[in-house]
Amino acid sequence: MSAKPCLALVVVLLVAGCGSSSPPAAATAKPSADNARPQAERRETVFDPWIGTIDRAKGVQGTVDEQAAEQRRKIEEASR
């Protein structure tokens, strides 16, 4: 057997081995009021500083948008 078909076979077997024929039991179980558990606490990750930066940037963008809308309103009133 040559190298290319062997390599292709190995890749196919690796990909097939990673898949699952049925979803995990936890994913298929429907939550009910009896077995409802509180969500686990969120753990800190290495991405938290970046997420915080994004949240602050969104807040600043909201402020800028509000100020721009106010400025446009004032310009419209002055041009009448």
N, C-alpha and C positions, 0 to 999 in steps of 0.2 A: 504494500500500500504506500502511495506517495505521501509526502508531507502535507500538502494542501488539503486533501480529503480527511486526513487524520486530524489536522488542526480544526477543520470545520466540525468534525464529529465531537471533538473535545469541547468546543465552544457551545454546541447545541446541548450536550449533556450537562454542562455547567449551568446554562440558563434554565434548562428543564428542572434541574435539581434545586434551583432557588425558588421556583414557583410552588404554589400550594393548590391542590385540587379542591379544597373546601376552605371556607373562611374560618378563622379561629372561633372557638366557642364564645369568647367574650364579645366578639363583634356581632354574632347572631342572636345572642340573648337579649330579649327586650327588657328594659328596665321597668320594674314595677315599684309601687310605693313601699312594698314590704322589704325589698332588698336594696332600696336606694341608699347609697352611701354618699357622704359629703365628698366633694372633690378634694383630692390631695393638694396640699399646699404647693404653691409654685416655687420651684427651686431656682436659685440664681444661676445664670449661665454667663458665658463669656460675651454674649451678644447684648446683655443688658445695658451697658453704657451706650451702645449704638442705638438701641431702641429708645432709650431716654433722649438721645440727641434728636432722633426723628420726631418724637413727640413734642419736644420743645420747638423744633422748626415748624411743625404744623401749627402750633399755638401762635408763633410769630407771624406765620403766613395769614392766619385768621385775622390778627390785628391789622396787618397791612391791608388786607382786603376790605376790612371795615373802614379804615381811614380813607382808602381810595374811593369807596362808595360815597362816603361823606363829602369828600372833595368834589366828586362829580356832581352831587346834589347841589352843592354851593355854586358851582360853575353854571349849572342849568338855571338856578334861580337868578343869578346875576345877569345872564344873557337874555332874560325875558324882559 
